Amino acid sequence: MFTFPKNTIVILFLAFLQFGYSQEKIPHLQKKGNKTQFIVNNKPFIIRGGELGNSSATSMESMEPIWQKLTDMNLNTVLTPIYWELIEKEEGKFDFSLVDELILRARKENLKLVFLWFGSWKNSMSSHAPEWVKLNQKKYPRIKDDKNKSHEILTPFSEENLQADLKAFQKLMSHIKDFDQKEQTVIMVQVENEIGMLPTARDYHPLANEAFKKEVPKEFIQYLQKNKEKLVPEFSAIWKKNGFKATGNWEEIFGKSLQTDEIFMAWYFSKFTNTIAKAGKDAYPIPMFVNAALNAPEKKPGEYPSAGPLPHVMDVWKAAGNAIDFLSPDFYNPLFKQWNDLFTRQGNPLFIPEHRFDETAPFKGLYAIGHYEAIGFSPFSIESVTDAKKEPLGKIYDLVQQLTPVIEANKGQGKIDGVLLDKINNSQIITLGNYEFTFKHDYTLNWSDGAKADIWPTSSAIIIEIAPDEFYIAGSGIVVTFKPLKNKTANAGILKTDQGKFENEKWRTIRHFNGDQTHQGRHLRISAGDYEIQKIKLYIYE
């Protein structure tokens, strides 16, 4: 039998410690049950995020008055752009001083960073490409519309465009690894920003026209055939309408339509972006994602930033490569549940990197973490607040911070849910464990101070089953009643309700609720304007 010499075993063991163990420790995603956990510093992590305005992080001087606001709102993560035009002002000459300063200050404030790579595309446009790219259109071509007019969008069909972005991004990721791998301040990266085609459904640059006439890549067709029964219905219907063809050019396989133009562009946008992401991961393989600007109803491809990582073309984005870990929605659209339902198909983890920072945002964040078991949430222009300590977002984030170990311990096990309520949708029924829970908006109580108000604040809650008949319920502006799930003739009552908090991950009861606080044992209530965690134990009686 062959055996390794002793010194070889020692060398292999040391190599494992140096490379295998460190590789295991970098931020990564892992499955737990039917959901996805985000692991940072070897512990499950929920992003209590905030995204900076587009220009806030262009200098440390600009950032100086912002840091305190972030910590006052109980953030644990800041989403900040990294600008290609600032790190590579001259071709091949890189300056990462601003990147380093952001990392160092974030560490000081005990904050993590998600970097947003503003490279080839930001909100469709190529506004953050360096001057040497913008001024050399012959080498770095832009898209053309159907009238042969150029627009400030770098075409994804150019190898020169791809390589310029790739080299810069790979240099950035290599630098982050060298500077930050030990501390893990930078935990994730968004590759590009709101990619999409405007003002036509496809690019008419000569390079694009040539690709459009060629056969659809076999790689794409093989993916479609392998996953035929799993494709999202919107996409499957287009392929089916033309007979599920497997050979031919884009119009021969998908038909002549704006939808075909969008599928074509989605493939090349995704191939480009996956290539960028893979190059970055070759340097430092932390999670990477892409975000989408949501299309408005009745808008046609080209009238919105089409071909981006949207739900109806998510199969195209998946087929083009696996370097991108997930697709994310940016919300300036009120249809929160509808879009999240679409984005979480096919096991796509939910992370909301950008939501309009309005009065609904904190409550939608809690709902996303509860109902979808999202890995995080982040309002946009987080620094725009006047008095950060009074912001509801900070109060909701405080609840999430306390509950994170409980959430992550029960993740993916069917033991967590959430509700989102307002004046129109003021009631929601969920089932968990042995019970059916009816959540109503606090203002539905006839004797509530706000019951007759014209405007009802958004309210939300998360519920976690921690043992048979025992639950944590946290949030604001909710009233909860309960009944047995199986025995319809029986009743459910309250054995105990405590209001409390977690300190060092251990529950501490502050008040035991009974009497008026539980409506003589008939409900659990957290009033609008209050932000609480309550622990409730139920029982069933005849």
Secondary structure, 3 states (H helix, E strand, C coil): CCCCCHHHHHHHHHHHHHHHHHHHHCCEEEEECCEEEEEECCEECCEEEEECCCCHHHCHHHHCCCHHHHHHCCCCEEEEEEEHHHHCCECCECCCHHHHHHHHHHHHCCCEEEEEEEEEEECCECCCCCHHHHCCCCCCCEEECCCCCEEEEECCCCHHHHHHHHHHHHHHHHHHHHHHCCCCCEEEEEEEECCCECCCCCCCCHHHHHHHHCECCHHHHHHHHHCCCCCCHHHHHHHHHCCCCCCCEHHHHHCCCHHHHHHHHHHHHHHHHHHHHHHHHHHCCCCEEEEEECCCCCCCECCECECCCCHHHHHHHHHCCCCCCEEEEEECCCCHHHHHHHHCHHHCCCEEEEECCCCCHHHHHHHHHHHCCCCEEEEECHHHCCCHHHCHHHHHHHHHHHHHHHHHHCCCCCCEEEEEECCCCCEEEEEECCEEEEEEEHHHCCCCCCCCCCCCCCEEEEEEEEECCEEEEEEECEEEEEEECCCCCCEEEEEEEEEEEEECCEEEEEEEECHHHHCCCCCEEECCCCCEEEEEEEEEEC
